[in-house]
Amino acid sequence: MNVSTSDPLDIWVDGADDSNHPDPVVFGALLPFAALACLLCFWGDLTDFGLTRKLLASCAQWRTVQATVTGKAGNRSALAVHLEAEDVDGRPRSFSIVYRFFNPIGPVRKGDTVELTLLADGRLQALLWRPDQQRIRLIHVAQPPVRHYLAEQQT
């Protein structure tokens, strides 16, 4: 060990490589890229918050719907549950709920009937409330055909 004669608090070990300390200039230059990477990771959550606010501000009304599962489809990027329910005029209408990680309507099979409470304004997003799950979720709705969302694979 050595001690500097001009500064007795400057102590070092002979033969140890002291160059492993991070360079503050490089760290400062990489910090904006780390912030950008975090922003990109959370972009979906940030935009979902804005979409939820717009949906609530649209003054749309909650509506309870009995929907029948007509099929499922999926590929590597997303999955979809195809449903059929009556629209406001009483005509049968097909739509799909597109998701990535978890099914917002729960485990269902083809032919099952589910009760959904939706808040929708005719756009591609809607709020879904299931009393048995005690959560409100923002869902992404696709009108058939969903080929531009998913490759057709009926399961």
Secondary structure, 3 states (H helix, E strand, C coil): CEECCCCCCCEECCCCCCCCCCCHHHHHHHHHHHHHHHHHHCHHHHHHHHHHHHHHHCCCCEEEEEEEEEEEEECCCCEEEEEEEECCCCCEEEEEEEECCCCCCCCCCCCCEEEEEEEECCCCEEEEEECCCCEEEEEEEECCCCCCCCCCCCC
